[in-house]
């Protein structure tokens, strides 16, 4: 389906009311292939938008928004305890996690209740509670926006990093992901080291996929605002990995600063902590605010514009730089 001059309010979790010149939705991969083959890429301006849960629009979009709606979760193969399943890019992320957990397949449970659609999970390498989706992605199927050719990317070809992949870098704006293949397991290696996950599990009695999912959901619900109630896009910034010298300097004044080891071995400081130390937690300027329970989340209390939310984020960034000498990097994409 192709729509013209359509409001994007329902297509972004900040709830920003901007318009797109065109919006093209695809339920079937072949239709998308046909669409891109027919058009000269050099004459088009495209933006692929899944659940819109990691994007901030600061004005109308003068181009075509591509919205994948490919559905379906399927079992693709089995080898010992490993089960490969596929999911269409338009499947709601948490529906996939729920289905995996209900079928006794481990690997996605720590990623429960993350907003957005399956396609974006690979772009962003979504992560939570010690797990990252890259750990279970086998391959990613995508269509070239240039000429409609189909390509499958192996896990290593996706060049995953912390909230990062090839689709955010050299192939940014070049591919539409249509399907992802995940390698799950009936005997998964559980990831329980984050925060108090283990202790909370022991209170529930047994360690099971369903109980991990239950705890992750209740932790998220306690800390993070629901975008259906208050507009937001989860963490606005990435947690910075800081050089030893800066960390030592901060520790002189703040010996209790929380520090986590990044997978690459670097020291990661929670951006939420830095922002809270600068006094921003719970602050509000008009309808743009900093969430009262998680300072890393910028919220739209109603009618904030994208520019107002961006301005607030820049003020936060400046004060963290002034106070700690750390430049925060956005996780949210600004359009
Ligand atoms: N903290 C504060 N003040 C705050 C928020 C956090 O001091 O306002 C400190 C606390 O010490 C807390 C620590 O930061 O123990 C970590 O906080 P939290 O567990 O909430 O995690 P985070 O590092 O702020 C990251 C991800 C989240 C993910 C959680 C849980 C990033 C950018 N964010 O947040 O991902 O859910 O860990 O694993 O890596 C997202 O990407 O949108 C997202 C929500």
Boltz pocket constraint, residues with backbone or C-beta under 6 A from the ligand:
constraints:
  - pocket:
      binder: B
      contacts: [[A, 127], [A, 128], [A, 129], [A, 130], [A, 194], [A, 195], [A, 223], [A, 233], [A, 234], [A, 235], [A, 236], [A, 237], [A, 238], [A, 239], [A, 258], [A, 270], [A, 271], [A, 272], [A, 273], [A, 274], [A, 276], [A, 281], [A, 291], [A, 293], [A, 294], [A, 295], [A, 296], [A, 331]]
      max_distance: 6.0
